[in-house]
Structures are given as C-alpha cells and as structure tokens.
C-alpha cells in the first residue's frame, strides 16, 4: 500500500495533476514552487532545464517548452493549494509569461 501511494504521488508530479488526493495536491505544489521563485532563481532553473535537454535543437525546445508553460497559464490557478497559491501564484505567472515571451522571440 505504501509503495502504491508513493508511486501515485510521484506520478502526480509528472502530470501536475492532483487527482490522487490532498497529499498529491501538496506534492504537486511543492514541485511547482520553483515557478514562483524570484526572477534570478527562476532564470537559473530555466537554464538548468535547457541544459538537461541540450540534445534538443533550439527551435524544437523553444516551441515545446513554451507549450508546456502555456498550459500552466491556461489553468485558473497554477497552484492547487491555497497556501502555495497565496504565496507564489503572482510571481509564477510573471515568471512563466516572461519565459514564454523569451522562448517565442528565440524561435524567430
């Protein structure tokens, strides 16, 4: 049972979906809290993501990364829990919007 619960929580971070319950909502929000960090830390994170996918050509990476980030903006709230939404939502939306604009400029 424990292994199944842990597996479900880990899988929730892959889809950023909290259907597995309140524990999943918390784990997903913890996973996404990087989006709501200060601009400098968020830029470092974005650079780390790019490095992780360095084998992907820029044109493809920029397009797909923008798609992923746009899905977060399309949500009513990026964060599921009130705790994370109240602390990180505004900065996360700013960071994600800024990143999408940079990615789109680089696609040209």
C-alpha positions in Angstrom: 0.0 0.0 0.0 2.8 2.5 0.9 4.6 1.8 -2.3 1.4 2.4 -4.3 0.8 5.6 -2.5 4.3 6.9 -3.1 4.2 5.8 -6.7 0.9 7.8 -7.2 2.4 10.9 -5.6 5.5 10.7 -7.9 3.3 10.2 -10.9 1.2 13.2 -9.9 4.3 15.4 -10.3 4.8 14.1 -13.8 1.3 15.3 -14.9 0.9 18.0 -12.3 -2.4 16.5 -11.6 -3.7 16.1 -8.0 -6.5 13.6 -8.6 -4.7 11.3 -6.1 -5.9 13.5 -3.2 -4.8 16.2 -0.9 -1.3 14.7 -0.5 -0.9 14.8 -4.2 -2.0 18.4 -4.3 0.7 19.3 -1.8 3.4 17.3 -3.6 2.4 18.9 -7.0 2.5 22.4 -5.5 5.9 21.7 -3.9 7.2 20.5 -7.3 5.9 23.7 -9.0 7.0 26.1 -6.3 10.1 26.8 -8.4 7.9 28.7 -10.9 7.1 31.2 -8.2 10.6 32.0 -7.0 12.4 35.3 -7.6 13.4 36.2 -11.2 17.0 35.3 -10.7 16.3 31.8 -9.3 13.7 31.2 -11.9 16.2 32.1 -14.7 18.7 29.7 -13.2 16.0 27.0 -13.2 15.2 27.7 -16.8 18.9 27.4 -17.7 19.0 24.1 -15.9 16.1 22.8 -17.9 17.7 23.9 -21.1 20.9 22.1 -20.1 19.0 19.0 -19.3 17.6 19.0 -22.8 20.7 20.3 -24.6 20.4 17.5 -27.1 17.1 19.0 -28.4 17.6 21.6 -31.1 16.7 25.2 -30.1 13.7 25.5 -32.4 12.1 22.4 -31.1 13.0 23.1 -27.5 11.7 26.6 -27.5 8.4 25.6 -29.1 7.8 22.7 -26.8 8.9 24.5 -23.6 6.6 27.4 -24.5 3.7 24.9 -24.9 4.3 23.4 -21.5 4.5 26.8 -19.8 1.4 28.0 -21.6 -0.6 25.0 -20.1 0.2 26.4 -16.7 -1.0 29.9 -17.6 -4.2 28.4 -19.0 -5.1 27.0 -15.6 -7.4 29.0 -13.4 -4.6 28.7 -10.8 -1.1 27.3 -11.2 -1.1 26.1 -7.6 -3.8 23.8 -6.2 -3.5 24.6 -2.5 -4.4 27.9 -1.1 -1.1 28.0 0.8 1.0 27.9 -2.4 -1.4 30.0 -4.4 -1.3 32.8 -1.9 2.5 32.8 -1.8 3.6 32.0 -5.3 0.8 32.4 -7.9 1.5 36.0 -8.8 5.3 35.6 -9.2 4.8 32.3 -11.0 2.5 33.9 -13.6 5.0 36.7 -14.1 7.9 34.3 -14.5 6.1 31.9 -16.8 4.8 34.8 -19.0 8.3 36.3 -19.2 9.8 32.9 -20.1 7.2 32.3 -22.8 7.9 35.6 -24.4 11.7 34.9 -24.4 11.1 31.5 -25.9 8.9 32.9 -28.7 11.5 35.6 -29.5 14.2 33.0 -29.8 12.0 30.9 -32.2 12.2 33.5 -34.9 
